Amino acid sequence: MNIGIYPFASTGNIRKNLSVILSAADEAAKRGVRLLVFHECALSGYPPIECSIDEIDPVQIQNALEEIKAKAREKDIYIAVGTVRFDQGRRFNSVLLFDNEGNDAGCYDKTSLWGWDTENFTRGEKGGVFLVDGIKVGFRICFDVRFPESFRDLYLQQVPLCFVCFSDTSDDDDRARYDLLCGHLSTRAMENVMTVVSVNSLSRYQTAPSAVFDTAGSMIFEAERNREQLLVYDYQIPDITFGMRGRIAVSDYFLSRRQNSASQTDEMSLKISDNQISDDMH
């Protein structure tokens, strides 16, 4: 399955962002891409770096999403786009997925909120796992990559492919931060035996890559930093190698220990509760 990522410099101008997204979908379709993924808040702009949260118009966002759905249907491709999502007076930092027939396939709302996120968004509770042509695909957003638990959830659901959508940029070329986030992406791929694909905004210097990391944690493809472009990768679910088998066995061992420990804690809490009830009765 050909997958594509398209990093670009999103702004607070929704129509301008939409124009880039639709044009990228045309190019992706010509190159045989089945699933095209954009970065965090690609449609809306990321507040407060690329826009002001108060200037984002939910009606304009919804109208733009309808055009993206129509493009997905026209080009027969899946499109995943980052945006601010409005729901019953709440705002979420989300990735929305549209299938090749232009239907809403679902969304993932950012779970790991920090800094500006906590001021602007509600914490998400969705799993972020979808089926694309029979393949389980996971989505995570930016700060999620710092926390292994978020990706362990994907591992437990046997997700082989995960996209991490970033808006992680800086006023200068912060290579140390870039290398650190590459290390996080590599580790998440290796420890969960999954292919991890990252895509980042270009509104300032990129401090996270737009790249593909294989199940061993190696970066096997990387878009040229700070340049708008379509990166296409032919993704195939890999055969289980000797090294992968070892990491799966050890991961399963530690996860089973955690589950057993949690069960024992629950049993202990229940016994304490029963004893308290018995004491109260006497």
Buried (B, 14 or more C-beta within 10 A) or exposed (E): BBBBBBBBBBBBEBEEBBEBBBEBBEBBBEEEBBBBBBBBBBBBBBBBBBBEBEEBEEEBBEEBBEBBBEBBBBBEBBBBBBBBBBEEEEBBBBBBBBBBEBEEBBBBBBBBBEEBBEEBBBEBEBBBBBEBEEBBBBBBBBBBBEBBEBBBBBBEEEBBBBBBBBBBBEEEEBEEBBEBBBEBBBBBBBBBBBBBBBBBBBBBBBBBBBBBBBBBBEBEBBBEBBEEBBBBBEBEEBEEEEEBEEBBEEBEEEEEEEEEEEEEEEEEEEEEEEEEEEEEEE
